[in-house]
Amino acid sequence: MNEYYDVIIVGTGAAGLYCALMLPERKKILMLTKQEADLSDSFLAQGGICMLRGEDDYKDYFEDTMRAGHYENNPATVDLMIRSSNSIIRDLVRRGVRFARDDHGALRFTREGAHSRPRILFHEDITGHEITQTLLNEVLRCENIELREHTTLLDFFADASACGGVIAAGPDG
């Protein structure tokens, strides 16, 4: 069967779902997942998501991240992740992600892993499920995004500049 899509995303984890939602609505998007859409590893993530707590936090956040990656991280990528964290968190909250809040309604932070100070947002002990389910619910409402479960990517055709197609197998062959 030959079909045309502007974008094909393999997987229904938080990254794939968020990517699909960030693409222009005029794009025809296909999402493939080898199982049910709500069984990705992102749904199982218990820990939270980091957020820059202000410019005075940048240097420590950057160092914590580099140290956690044994200084093998790409510094430009780490910088991008840190600098974009606030806008992504604001977007997730706007989409309905229910992060923990204090008695005054402000976001509540905790400290985890390699972080030297509290900068982790969370939802109970199921942050991955909360974020990913919220994103999946939104994807399912998008008319330009088609989701195919139980479909495995077998191969793709690409050159140095573009992917020209994929071969996938699903329950219908």
N, C-alpha and C positions, 0 to 999 in steps of 0.2 A: 504494500500500500504506500503510495507516495503522497505525502502531505507537506505543506509549507508552514514553517514557523519562523518568526524573526529571531527567537531565542529559545534554546532548549536548556533546561536546568536539570541536572541529575541529582536527585536527593531532595528530601523534604526536612532537612535540619533547619535550624534557625538561620544560618547563613543563606541557604538557598531560598527559603521563604522570604527573607528580608530583601534579598536581591530582586526577586520577582516583583515585590511590592514597590520597589524603588524605580523600576523601569517605567518608561512612559506608557500610558494606557493605550496608545495607538499600536503598540507592539503586540503581536500575537505570540504568546508564551506557552510552551509545553513544559510541564514538570513531570519527570519520571521518577518512580520509586519502586524498588524491588519488593516491597512489602506494603502494609497499610501505611498511609501517610503519617499517622501518629505513633509510629514505632521507631522513629529515627533516634539516634543516640542523644540528640539534643533534648529530647523529652526526659531523659534519665538524669540529666545534670542536676546535681543537688546544690552546688555552690552558687555564688552570686555573680554579678557582673560589675566590673570596675567603672568608676567615674572620677574624672579629675575634679578635685574639691576646691579649685581656685588656682591662680597662677603661682601662689606660694607652695603649692603641692606638686607642681610640675617636675622639679628636679628630683625629688624623692621618688615619685611615681616612675619616672624614667629609669632611675637607678635600680629600683626594686624589680622592674620588668627585665632589665638587662641582666641583672644578677640571677634572676630565676631562670633565664635562658642561657646561663653560663657564658654570657657575652657573645653568643653565637647569633643573636637576633640581628636583623637588619635595623640599624638605628633610625633610618628614615621611615620604616614601617612602624616601628614603635612610636615614633613621634606622631605619625598620622593617626594611629589607634588612640593615643592619649588625647590629641587635639580634637578628634571627632567624637569622643565619648559623650560629652555633654549634649550635643545635638542629637545623637542616637538615643540617649536615654530620654530626652524630651519627646522624641518621636515615639518611642515605645510607650511612654506614659499616655501620650495623646491617643495612641491606638488601643489603650485599655489595659496595659500590663499593670498589675496591682503589686507594686513593690511595698515592702513594709514601711510603715510611717510611725512617727512618735505621737505622743498625746496631743500635740499641736498641729498635726497633719503634715509636718515636714518629713522628707525622706529620711529613713533610718539607715545608717551605715554600720557595717561590721568590718572586722579585720580578719583576713584569711590568708593562708599560704605565705608567700614571700613578701606580702605587703607590710610595710613598716608602720602604717597607720590605717584607721578605718576609712576605706573608700569603696567598699563592696556593698552594692544594693542587692536585696534578696527578697524572695517571697517564700515564707515558711522554709521548708527544707526541700522545696520542689521548684526552684527558680527556673530551671530549664524547661520544665513542663509549662509553667505559667507563661513564659515568653513565647515558646514555640506554639502552644495551643492558641494563644492570642493571634499570632501571625498566620497560622493555618486557617483559623476561622475567617480572617480577612481575605486570604487568598481564595478561599472557597466562594466568596461573594463577588469576586472579580470576573467579569464577563470575558476579559481578554486572556485569562489564564486557564489552561486546561490541565487537569491533574490525572495522571494515569498510574494507578497502583498496580502492583504485581507485574511490573514491566522492567526488564533488565536491559541496560545498554550493552550491546555486544561489540560495537565498533563505531568509529567515526572517521570521516573523511576531512582532512585538513591540509593546508599548506602553511607557509610561514605567516600568512596574513589573515586567514579566515578558516572557519570550519564550514564545510559545504554540506554536511549532512551526517546523519547517524543511522545505524542499524540497531533496532531494539526488538526484543521479543516479549510479548505479553501473554495474557491468558487466552487470547484469541488467535495466537500464532505469530 
